[in-house]
Amino acid sequence: DSEGLPLLQSNGDFSSQSLPTYQGTAESSETNSTRRHIHNTQLNQTEIKKVNNKYKWLFISSIFLVMYPILFIGCLILPDWWNSFTRDYIQNYEGSAPSRSLGFYWSCQITSTVNIKLYPDILMFYLYIYVLVFIAILSIHFPSFKFYLSKRISIYSIGVYLSVGELLMAISLVGLSIGFFFYWYYDHGFQGNVRTNLSNAEVAARSMGQVANLLMGILLLPISKNSVWTELFNVSWESMLEFHKYLGVSFF
């Protein structure tokens, strides 16, 4: 017994010394399991981001490569008066070539019954849309360009802080509105009347109405929560509402 006591004590000491080793192994195993879980979570999040990014670009492409071109083609072949949307009138308009005394336009004879007509206001509107899309795509793929557009500048005279992108967008919208007004005032005829048959006051009033139509068409673009513009500009819906408010004020 006395000889076996040291052995028991030795075994006891050995067991007590071994406990931290087993505890450290358990902690290491738990740490590795946690790391694997975090790694798998990160991989899953990366895959989710890839899938979301894929569907995001699919959504954007379907809008600007399918829907908008269809609307643009419709503007080329359909009459510009809703009360003229009858089957016979549409067929007659598709093959007609209106007098350029009523306003300048580009035309192209597609078939014997289809003659597409592109008026300057349609070209200006869709060109403005696609320039915005092009700039937004550039900012996505070139971070330095995005950083430049996001730089804040101060307009001291009115106490407003705007980013470079916001300022350029505002300037381009003002330019588009001026171009619209000049086209409708100096070139376009209204309801089959040449420009010289109408008074300056009437033409100015109608031209301002067309500019209001332009602004109303643009201010409707960012109001949807699932708008393609929020995805394209990578901004929140609340931020897009600010632009909607500014456009609404300019409309009135």
C-alpha positions as CSV (number, residue, x, y, z in Angstrom):
1,D,0.0,0.0,0.0
2,S,2.7,2.4,0.9
3,E,4.5,1.5,-2.3
4,G,1.3,2.0,-4.3
5,L,0.6,5.4,-2.8
6,P,3.1,7.3,-4.8
7,L,1.7,5.6,-7.9
8,L,-1.8,6.8,-7.0
9,Q,-0.4,10.2,-6.2
10,S,1.5,10.2,-9.5
11,N,-1.6,9.1,-11.4
12,G,-3.6,11.8,-9.6
13,D,-1.0,14.4,-10.5
14,F,-0.9,13.2,-14.0
15,S,-4.6,13.5,-14.4
16,S,-4.7,16.9,-12.9
17,Q,-1.9,18.1,-15.2
18,S,-3.7,16.6,-18.1
19,L,-7.0,18.5,-17.6
20,P,-5.8,21.8,-19.1
21,T,-4.6,19.9,-22.1
22,Y,-8.0,18.4,-22.7
23,Q,-9.6,21.7,-22.0
24,G,-7.3,23.5,-24.5
25,T,-8.1,20.9,-27.1
26,A,-11.8,21.4,-26.6
27,E,-11.4,25.2,-26.8
28,S,-9.3,24.8,-29.9
29,S,-11.9,22.5,-31.5
30,E,-14.6,25.0,-30.6
31,T,-12.6,27.9,-32.0
32,N,-12.0,26.0,-35.3
33,S,-15.7,25.2,-35.5
34,T,-16.5,28.9,-35.0
35,R,-14.0,29.9,-37.6
36,R,-15.5,27.4,-40.1
37,H,-19.0,28.7,-39.4
38,I,-17.9,32.3,-39.9
39,H,-16.1,31.3,-43.1
40,N,-19.1,29.4,-44.4
41,T,-21.3,32.4,-43.5
42,Q,-19.0,34.7,-45.4
43,L,-19.1,32.4,-48.4
44,N,-22.8,32.2,-48.3
45,Q,-23.1,36.0,-48.1
46,T,-20.6,36.3,-51.0
47,E,-22.7,33.9,-53.1
48,I,-25.9,35.8,-52.1
49,K,-24.3,39.1,-53.2
50,K,-23.2,37.5,-56.5
51,V,-26.8,36.3,-57.2
52,N,-28.3,39.6,-56.2
53,N,-25.9,41.4,-58.4
54,K,-26.7,39.1,-61.2
55,Y,-30.4,39.8,-60.9
56,K,-29.8,43.5,-60.4
57,W,-28.0,43.8,-63.8
58,L,-30.6,41.5,-65.4
59,F,-33.3,43.9,-64.2
60,I,-31.4,47.0,-65.4
61,S,-30.7,45.4,-68.8
62,S,-34.3,44.4,-69.3
63,I,-35.4,48.0,-68.6
64,F,-32.9,49.8,-70.8
65,L,-32.3,47.2,-73.5
66,V,-35.9,46.0,-73.9
67,M,-38.6,48.2,-72.3
68,Y,-37.2,51.7,-73.2
69,P,-36.4,50.7,-76.8
70,I,-39.9,49.4,-77.2
71,L,-41.3,52.8,-75.9
72,F,-38.9,54.6,-78.2
73,I,-40.0,52.6,-81.3
74,G,-43.6,53.4,-80.3
75,C,-42.8,57.1,-80.4
76,L,-41.5,56.7,-83.9
77,I,-44.6,55.0,-85.4
78,L,-47.6,56.1,-83.2
79,P,-49.4,59.5,-83.5
80,D,-48.9,62.1,-80.8
81,W,-52.6,62.6,-80.1
82,W,-54.5,60.2,-77.9
83,N,-57.8,61.0,-79.6
84,S,-56.2,59.8,-82.8
85,F,-55.5,56.3,-81.4
86,T,-57.9,54.5,-83.7
87,R,-56.9,51.6,-86.0
88,D,-57.4,53.5,-89.2
89,Y,-55.6,56.7,-88.1
90,I,-52.6,54.7,-86.7
91,Q,-52.3,52.8,-90.0
92,N,-52.5,56.1,-92.0
93,Y,-50.0,57.8,-89.7
94,E,-47.5,54.9,-89.9
95,G,-47.2,55.3,-93.6
96,S,-47.6,59.1,-93.8
97,A,-44.9,61.8,-94.2
98,P,-46.2,65.0,-92.6
99,S,-45.3,68.4,-94.0
100,R,-42.1,69.8,-92.5
101,S,-43.8,73.1,-92.3
102,L,-45.4,71.8,-89.2
103,G,-42.0,71.0,-87.6
104,F,-38.7,69.4,-88.4
105,Y,-38.3,65.6,-88.1
106,W,-36.1,62.8,-89.4
107,S,-37.8,60.0,-91.3
108,C,-37.0,56.6,-92.7
109,Q,-39.2,54.5,-94.9
110,I,-39.0,50.9,-93.5
111,T,-41.7,49.3,-95.7
112,S,-44.3,50.6,-98.1
113,T,-46.7,51.1,-95.2
114,V,-44.3,52.1,-92.4
115,N,-42.5,55.4,-92.3
116,I,-40.9,56.1,-89.0
117,K,-40.6,59.7,-87.8
118,L,-38.2,61.0,-85.2
119,Y,-38.9,64.4,-83.8
120,P,-36.3,66.4,-81.9
121,D,-38.1,66.4,-78.5
122,I,-38.2,62.6,-78.5
123,L,-34.5,62.4,-79.3
124,M,-33.7,64.9,-76.6
125,F,-35.7,63.0,-73.9
126,Y,-34.3,59.6,-74.6
127,L,-30.8,60.9,-75.1
128,Y,-31.0,62.5,-71.7
129,I,-32.1,59.2,-70.2
130,Y,-29.4,57.1,-71.7
131,V,-26.7,59.6,-70.9
132,L,-27.7,59.3,-67.2
133,V,-27.6,55.5,-67.5
134,F,-24.1,55.7,-69.2
135,I,-22.7,57.9,-66.5
136,A,-24.2,55.7,-63.7
137,I,-22.6,52.6,-65.2
138,L,-19.3,54.4,-65.5
139,S,-19.5,55.3,-61.8
140,I,-20.2,51.7,-60.8
141,H,-17.2,50.3,-62.7
142,F,-14.7,53.1,-62.0
143,P,-14.5,54.0,-58.3
144,S,-12.4,57.0,-58.9
145,F,-15.1,58.5,-61.2
146,K,-17.7,57.7,-58.6
147,F,-15.6,59.4,-55.9
148,Y,-15.3,62.5,-58.1
149,L,-19.1,62.6,-58.7
150,S,-19.8,62.3,-54.9
151,K,-17.5,65.2,-53.9
152,R,-19.6,67.9,-52.1
153,I,-19.4,71.5,-53.2
154,S,-20.9,74.6,-51.7
155,I,-23.0,77.1,-53.6
156,Y,-22.5,80.1,-51.2
157,S,-25.0,82.4,-52.8
158,I,-27.9,80.2,-51.9
159,G,-26.4,78.2,-49.0
160,V,-26.8,74.8,-50.7
161,Y,-24.4,71.9,-50.7
162,L,-24.5,69.6,-53.7
163,S,-22.3,66.8,-55.0
164,V,-20.7,67.2,-58.4
165,G,-23.0,64.5,-59.8
166,E,-26.1,66.3,-58.5
167,L,-24.9,69.7,-59.9
168,L,-24.2,68.2,-63.3
169,M,-27.6,66.5,-63.3
170,A,-29.3,69.8,-62.5
171,I,-27.4,71.7,-65.2
172,S,-28.2,69.0,-67.8
173,L,-31.9,69.1,-66.8
174,V,-32.0,72.9,-67.2
175,G,-30.3,72.5,-70.6
176,L,-32.8,69.9,-71.6
177,S,-35.8,72.1,-70.5
178,I,-34.4,75.1,-72.5
179,G,-33.9,72.9,-75.6
180,F,-37.4,71.6,-75.3
181,F,-38.8,75.1,-75.0
182,F,-36.8,76.4,-78.0
183,Y,-37.9,73.5,-80.2
184,W,-41.6,73.9,-79.4
185,Y,-41.5,77.6,-79.6
186,Y,-39.5,78.1,-82.8
187,D,-40.1,75.0,-84.8
188,H,-43.1,72.9,-84.0
189,G,-46.6,73.5,-85.3
190,F,-49.6,72.8,-83.1
191,Q,-52.7,70.9,-84.2
192,G,-51.9,71.1,-87.9
193,N,-51.1,74.8,-87.8
194,V,-47.8,76.2,-89.0
195,R,-45.8,78.4,-86.5
196,T,-46.6,81.7,-88.3
197,N,-50.4,81.1,-88.0
198,L,-50.3,81.3,-84.2
199,S,-49.6,84.2,-81.8
200,N,-46.4,84.4,-79.9
201,A,-48.3,84.3,-76.6
202,E,-50.2,81.1,-77.6
203,V,-47.0,79.4,-78.8
204,A,-45.1,80.4,-75.6
205,A,-47.9,79.1,-73.4
206,R,-48.1,75.8,-75.3
207,S,-44.3,75.5,-75.2
208,M,-44.2,76.0,-71.5
209,G,-46.9,73.3,-71.2
210,Q,-44.6,70.9,-73.1
211,V,-41.7,71.7,-70.8
212,A,-44.1,70.9,-67.9
213,N,-44.9,67.6,-69.6
214,L,-41.2,66.8,-69.8
215,L,-40.6,67.5,-66.1
216,M,-43.7,65.5,-65.1
217,G,-42.4,62.6,-67.1
218,I,-39.0,62.7,-65.4
219,L,-40.3,63.3,-61.9
220,L,-42.4,60.1,-62.1
221,L,-39.3,58.0,-62.6
222,P,-37.8,57.9,-59.1
223,I,-40.9,57.5,-56.9
224,S,-41.3,53.7,-56.9
225,K,-39.6,51.8,-54.1
226,N,-38.4,49.2,-56.5
227,S,-37.4,51.7,-59.1
228,V,-34.6,50.8,-61.5
229,W,-33.0,54.2,-60.8
230,T,-32.4,53.3,-57.1
231,E,-30.5,50.2,-58.3
232,L,-28.6,52.1,-61.0
233,F,-27.5,55.0,-58.8
234,N,-27.1,52.7,-55.8
235,V,-29.0,55.2,-53.5
236,S,-32.0,54.7,-51.2
237,W,-35.6,55.3,-52.1
238,E,-35.7,58.1,-49.5
239,S,-32.8,59.9,-51.3
240,M,-34.6,59.5,-54.7
241,L,-37.6,61.2,-53.1
242,E,-35.5,64.3,-52.6
243,F,-35.0,64.5,-56.4
244,H,-38.7,63.9,-56.9
245,K,-39.5,66.9,-54.7
246,Y,-37.1,69.2,-56.5
247,L,-38.6,68.1,-59.9
248,G,-42.1,68.7,-58.5
249,V,-41.2,72.2,-57.5
250,S,-39.7,72.9,-61.0
251,F,-42.8,71.4,-62.6
252,F,-45.0,74.0,-60.9
